Amino acid sequence: MAVPGLTFSYGPSNVDALLSTTLSAVRKKFADNIFTKIPLFMWLKSKAKITEDGGATLVVPLMYGKNTTAKSYSGYGIIDVTPQEGLSAAQYKWAQYAATVTISGLEERIQNVGDAAIIKILDSKIKQAEMSLRDKLDIDMWASAVTGTNMNTLATIVDTSTSIADVAKSSNSWWQAQVTASGSFAARGLADMRALYNNISNQSLSGGAPDFICSDQTAYQFYEAQLQPQQRFTDENMAGAGFENLRYKGATFTYDPNTPAGQLFMLSSDALKLVTSKGTNFITTPFIKPENQDAKVAQILWAGQLASDNIRRLGKLTGITA
């Protein structure tokens, strides 16, 4: 192993430390990039990202009924002390993701001799893993259904029928999203957006309106075409990160290439969270040499889940056309 404090020099005794140190240094950029290159993840990071210590499952408290003892009384009037229901919990399973970084003996000892050369190729491999994991997370989040061990999808959270977190939507109207079958944007798009925005806002005593809207590019352009020049306000933070966006009332409106065609999602950061595991938040494992290969392997690991504790404060328009 390398002696602490000494400059790395190429050789079998300290190359492992060089690999690990390089991976750790480059990965600092990786944690940021995974959230800033995708509009939805950037918004979740800035508005709705929380970290949990862990546990067998992710348990989210729910309130689905009113306290019926809330009444007026006079003097010696009887106060209702009926035990109350209306509280429950949703249980989400953790989703785990990994991207592997490998370096072969040929690359390490022959093709890329020297610290600088090894760092250069390792940097490229880390960027490759970063981009691949980013694409996988984005695709899974926008998928039409959850498959295998993938994370929850917006399409199944923001609907009226799919059971989520062990709670059936079909038999619990309070666990259903606000969903509107839309149509021609020119004829009814703005009216449908206005109604959906207000319907979501009405689901909270505090008036928790949607603060993020995301659609496919076509629907975004339909909205853009409806605006007058003086109405083209943007979110400077999103624009500064390189994302085309507009404003709708108090919400940022942007598009993602993986959003289902003809759909527009209205989301509230109070009701939708990207939960990450404190112990597995883009951590890197040490490089290990498999017994049967002339190579070294490390993983970048993430565990978390897309979760909601108030699905009725999320909504979408479907079937949007010109």
C-alpha positions as CSV (number, residue, x, y, z in Angstrom):
1,M,0.0,0.0,0.0
2,A,1.1,3.6,-0.6
3,V,2.7,5.5,2.3
4,P,0.4,8.3,3.5
5,G,1.7,11.8,2.4
6,L,3.9,10.5,-0.4
7,T,3.2,11.5,-4.0
8,F,1.8,8.6,-6.1
9,S,4.2,6.9,-8.4
10,Y,3.4,4.1,-10.8
11,G,3.8,0.6,-9.4
12,P,1.9,-2.4,-8.2
13,S,2.3,-1.4,-4.5
14,N,0.4,1.8,-4.7
15,V,-1.7,1.7,-7.9
16,D,-4.8,0.6,-5.9
17,A,-4.5,3.8,-3.8
18,L,-4.2,5.8,-7.0
19,L,-7.3,4.3,-8.5
20,S,-9.3,4.7,-5.4
21,T,-8.2,8.3,-4.8
22,T,-8.9,9.2,-8.4
23,L,-12.3,7.6,-8.3
24,S,-13.2,9.5,-5.1
25,A,-12.1,12.8,-6.6
26,V,-13.9,12.5,-9.9
27,R,-17.0,11.1,-8.2
28,K,-17.5,14.4,-6.4
29,K,-18.5,15.8,-9.7
30,F,-20.6,12.7,-10.4
31,A,-22.9,13.4,-7.4
32,D,-23.6,16.9,-8.7
33,N,-24.0,15.9,-12.4
34,I,-26.6,13.2,-11.7
35,F,-28.9,15.9,-10.4
36,T,-28.1,18.9,-12.6
37,K,-28.3,17.3,-16.1
38,I,-31.9,16.1,-15.7
39,P,-34.7,18.7,-15.1
40,L,-36.7,16.4,-12.8
41,F,-33.7,15.4,-10.7
42,M,-32.5,19.0,-10.4
43,W,-35.9,20.1,-9.2
44,L,-36.1,17.2,-6.7
45,K,-32.6,18.0,-5.4
46,S,-33.4,21.6,-4.8
47,K,-37.0,21.3,-3.7
48,A,-37.9,17.8,-2.6
49,K,-34.8,15.7,-1.8
50,I,-34.6,14.1,1.6
51,T,-32.2,11.7,3.2
52,E,-33.2,8.8,5.5
53,D,-31.0,6.7,7.7
54,G,-32.4,3.5,6.3
55,G,-34.6,0.6,7.5
56,A,-36.1,-2.5,6.0
57,T,-38.6,-0.3,4.2
58,L,-39.4,3.3,3.9
59,V,-42.5,4.1,6.0
60,V,-44.4,7.3,5.3
61,P,-47.2,8.4,7.6
62,L,-50.5,9.2,6.0
63,M,-53.5,11.2,6.9
64,Y,-56.7,10.2,5.1
65,G,-59.6,11.3,7.3
66,K,-60.8,14.2,9.3
67,N,-61.1,14.3,13.1
68,T,-64.9,14.3,13.6
69,T,-64.7,15.5,17.2
70,A,-63.9,19.1,16.0
71,K,-67.2,20.8,17.0
72,S,-68.4,23.8,18.9
73,Y,-69.9,23.5,22.4
74,S,-71.4,25.8,25.1
75,G,-71.0,25.9,28.8
76,Y,-71.4,22.3,30.2
77,G,-72.0,20.9,26.8
78,I,-70.7,17.4,26.1
79,I,-67.4,17.3,24.2
80,D,-67.0,14.4,21.8
81,V,-64.2,12.0,22.8
82,T,-64.8,9.4,20.2
83,P,-61.5,7.7,19.3
84,Q,-60.4,8.7,15.8
85,E,-59.2,6.8,12.8
86,G,-57.9,8.5,9.6
87,L,-54.2,7.8,10.1
88,S,-52.2,5.2,8.4
89,A,-48.8,4.6,6.7
90,A,-47.5,3.9,3.2
91,Q,-44.6,1.4,2.9
92,Y,-42.1,1.9,0.1
93,K,-39.4,-0.6,-0.8
94,W,-35.9,0.7,-1.4
95,A,-34.6,0.7,-5.0
96,Q,-30.9,0.0,-5.5
97,Y,-28.8,1.1,-8.4
98,A,-25.1,0.5,-9.4
99,A,-22.7,1.5,-12.1
100,T,-19.4,-0.4,-12.4
101,V,-16.0,1.0,-13.2
102,T,-13.4,-1.5,-14.4
103,I,-9.8,-1.2,-15.4
104,S,-8.0,-4.2,-17.0
105,G,-4.4,-5.2,-16.3
106,L,-3.6,-4.3,-19.9
107,E,-4.8,-0.8,-19.4
108,E,-3.2,-0.4,-16.0
109,R,0.2,-1.9,-16.7
110,I,0.9,-1.6,-20.4
111,Q,-1.4,0.8,-22.3
112,N,-1.5,3.6,-19.8
113,V,1.8,3.6,-18.0
114,G,2.2,6.4,-15.4
115,D,-0.1,8.2,-12.9
116,A,-1.4,10.8,-15.4
117,A,-2.3,8.2,-18.0
118,I,-4.1,6.0,-15.5
119,I,-6.0,9.0,-14.2
120,K,-7.0,10.1,-17.7
121,I,-8.5,6.7,-18.6
122,L,-10.1,6.3,-15.3
123,D,-11.7,9.7,-15.6
124,S,-13.2,8.7,-18.9
125,K,-14.5,5.4,-17.4
126,I,-16.2,7.3,-14.5
127,K,-17.8,9.8,-16.9
128,Q,-19.1,6.8,-18.9
129,A,-20.6,5.2,-15.8
130,E,-22.0,8.5,-14.7
131,M,-23.8,9.1,-18.0
132,S,-25.1,5.6,-18.1
133,L,-26.5,5.7,-14.6
134,R,-28.0,9.1,-15.2
135,D,-29.8,7.8,-18.3
136,K,-31.0,4.7,-16.5
137,L,-32.5,6.6,-13.6
138,D,-34.2,9.1,-15.9
139,I,-35.7,6.4,-18.1
140,D,-36.9,4.4,-15.0
141,M,-38.5,7.4,-13.4
142,W,-40.5,8.2,-16.6
143,A,-41.4,4.6,-17.5
144,S,-45.0,3.7,-17.9
145,A,-44.8,1.0,-15.2
146,V,-42.4,-0.3,-12.6
147,T,-40.5,-3.4,-13.8
148,G,-38.2,-5.7,-11.9
149,T,-36.3,-3.9,-9.1
150,N,-36.6,-0.5,-10.7
151,M,-37.7,2.6,-8.7
152,N,-41.2,3.9,-8.7
153,T,-42.4,5.8,-11.8
154,L,-44.3,9.0,-12.0
155,A,-46.8,7.4,-14.3
156,T,-47.8,4.9,-11.7
157,I,-47.7,7.3,-8.8
158,V,-49.6,10.0,-10.6
159,D,-52.7,8.0,-11.6
160,T,-56.0,6.8,-10.2
161,S,-55.7,3.0,-10.2
162,T,-52.2,1.7,-9.5
163,S,-51.6,0.4,-6.0
164,I,-48.6,2.2,-4.5
165,A,-46.7,1.6,-1.2
166,D,-49.2,-1.2,-0.2
167,V,-52.2,1.2,-0.5
168,A,-54.8,0.5,-3.2
169,K,-56.0,3.6,-5.1
170,S,-59.1,1.9,-6.4
171,S,-60.6,1.6,-2.9
172,N,-59.1,4.8,-1.5
173,S,-60.1,8.0,-3.4
174,W,-57.8,10.0,-1.1
175,W,-54.8,8.1,-2.6
176,Q,-55.7,9.1,-6.2
177,A,-54.0,11.7,-8.3
178,Q,-55.8,14.5,-10.2
179,V,-55.9,13.2,-13.8
180,T,-57.6,14.8,-16.7
181,A,-58.1,13.4,-20.2
182,S,-57.2,16.4,-22.3
183,G,-57.1,16.8,-26.1
184,S,-56.4,19.6,-28.5
185,F,-54.1,22.0,-26.8
186,A,-55.2,24.9,-29.1
187,A,-58.8,24.3,-28.1
188,R,-58.6,23.4,-24.4
189,G,-54.9,23.1,-23.3
190,L,-54.7,26.3,-21.2
191,A,-58.2,25.7,-19.7
192,D,-57.2,22.1,-18.7
193,M,-53.9,23.4,-17.2
194,R,-55.8,26.0,-15.2
195,A,-58.3,23.5,-13.9
196,L,-55.7,21.0,-13.0
197,Y,-53.5,23.6,-11.2
198,N,-56.5,24.7,-9.2
199,N,-57.7,21.2,-8.4
200,I,-54.3,20.3,-7.0
201,S,-54.1,23.5,-5.1
202,N,-57.5,22.8,-3.5
203,Q,-56.2,19.6,-1.9
204,S,-54.3,21.4,0.9
205,L,-55.3,23.8,3.6
206,S,-52.1,25.7,3.1
207,G,-52.8,26.1,-0.6
208,G,-49.8,24.0,-1.7
209,A,-49.9,24.7,-5.4
210,P,-47.8,22.8,-7.9
211,D,-44.3,24.2,-8.3
212,F,-43.0,22.0,-11.2
213,I,-44.5,21.1,-14.5
214,C,-42.9,18.7,-17.0
215,S,-44.2,17.4,-20.3
216,D,-42.8,16.0,-23.5
217,Q,-41.2,18.5,-25.9
218,T,-44.2,18.7,-28.2
219,A,-46.7,19.6,-25.4
220,Y,-44.1,22.1,-24.1
221,Q,-44.0,23.7,-27.5
222,F,-47.8,23.9,-27.7
223,Y,-47.8,25.9,-24.4
224,E,-44.9,28.1,-25.7
225,A,-46.8,28.9,-28.8
226,Q,-49.8,30.2,-26.8
227,L,-47.8,32.8,-24.9
228,Q,-47.4,36.4,-25.8
229,P,-43.8,37.9,-25.6
230,Q,-44.6,39.6,-22.3
231,Q,-45.7,36.3,-20.7
232,R,-42.4,34.4,-21.4
233,F,-41.1,34.3,-17.9
234,T,-38.5,31.7,-16.9
235,D,-36.9,30.2,-13.8
236,E,-33.4,31.6,-13.7
237,N,-32.0,28.7,-11.7
238,M,-33.2,26.2,-14.3
239,A,-32.0,28.4,-17.2
240,G,-28.7,28.7,-15.5
241,A,-28.3,25.0,-15.4
242,G,-29.0,24.8,-19.2
243,F,-32.6,23.8,-19.2
244,E,-35.2,25.4,-21.5
245,N,-38.1,26.5,-19.3
246,L,-41.1,28.8,-18.9
247,R,-43.3,29.8,-16.0
248,Y,-46.9,28.9,-15.4
249,K,-48.3,30.8,-12.5
250,G,-45.9,30.0,-9.7
251,A,-44.5,26.8,-11.3
252,T,-41.5,26.1,-13.4
253,F,-42.5,24.4,-16.7
254,T,-39.9,22.4,-18.7
255,Y,-39.7,19.2,-20.8
256,D,-37.9,15.9,-20.6
257,P,-37.2,13.7,-23.6
258,N,-38.4,10.6,-21.6
259,T,-41.7,12.1,-20.5
260,P,-44.5,10.0,-22.1
261,A,-45.8,11.5,-25.3
262,G,-48.9,13.7,-25.0
263,Q,-48.7,14.0,-21.2
264,L,-48.1,16.9,-18.8
265,F,-47.3,16.4,-15.1
266,M,-48.0,19.0,-12.4
267,L,-46.0,18.2,-9.2
268,S,-45.8,19.7,-5.7
269,S,-42.5,19.4,-3.9
270,D,-44.5,19.1,-0.6
271,A,-46.1,15.9,-1.9
272,L,-43.4,14.2,-4.0
273,K,-40.0,13.3,-2.6
274,L,-36.8,11.7,-3.8
275,V,-35.7,9.8,-0.8
276,T,-32.1,8.7,-0.6
277,S,-30.4,6.3,1.8
278,K,-27.9,8.2,3.9
279,G,-25.5,5.2,3.8
280,T,-25.8,4.6,0.0
281,N,-25.9,8.0,-1.6
282,F,-23.7,7.6,-4.6
283,I,-20.9,5.9,-2.6
284,T,-18.0,4.2,-4.2
285,T,-16.7,0.8,-3.3
286,P,-12.9,-0.1,-3.2
287,F,-11.4,-1.6,-6.3
288,I,-11.3,-5.4,-6.1
289,K,-9.5,-7.9,-8.4
290,P,-11.7,-10.8,-9.4
291,E,-10.0,-14.2,-8.9
292,N,-10.4,-15.2,-12.5
293,Q,-9.6,-11.9,-14.3
294,D,-6.7,-9.6,-14.8
295,A,-8.7,-6.6,-14.0
296,K,-9.9,-4.4,-11.1
297,V,-13.6,-3.5,-10.4
298,A,-15.4,-0.8,-8.3
299,Q,-19.0,0.2,-8.1
300,I,-20.8,3.5,-7.7
301,L,-23.9,2.7,-5.6
302,W,-27.2,4.6,-4.9
303,A,-30.3,3.5,-3.0
304,G,-33.5,5.5,-2.7
305,Q,-37.0,5.8,-3.9
306,L,-39.5,8.1,-5.5
307,A,-42.2,8.5,-2.9
308,S,-45.3,10.5,-2.0
309,D,-47.3,11.0,1.1
310,N,-50.2,12.9,-0.6
311,I,-50.8,11.7,-4.1
312,R,-54.0,13.7,-4.5
313,R,-51.7,16.8,-4.7
314,L,-50.1,15.5,-7.9
315,G,-51.7,15.5,-11.3
316,K,-51.3,15.1,-15.0
317,L,-53.0,15.8,-18.4
318,T,-53.1,12.9,-20.8
319,G,-53.9,12.7,-24.5
320,I,-52.6,16.1,-25.5
321,T,-52.6,16.9,-29.2
322,A,-52.1,19.9,-31.3
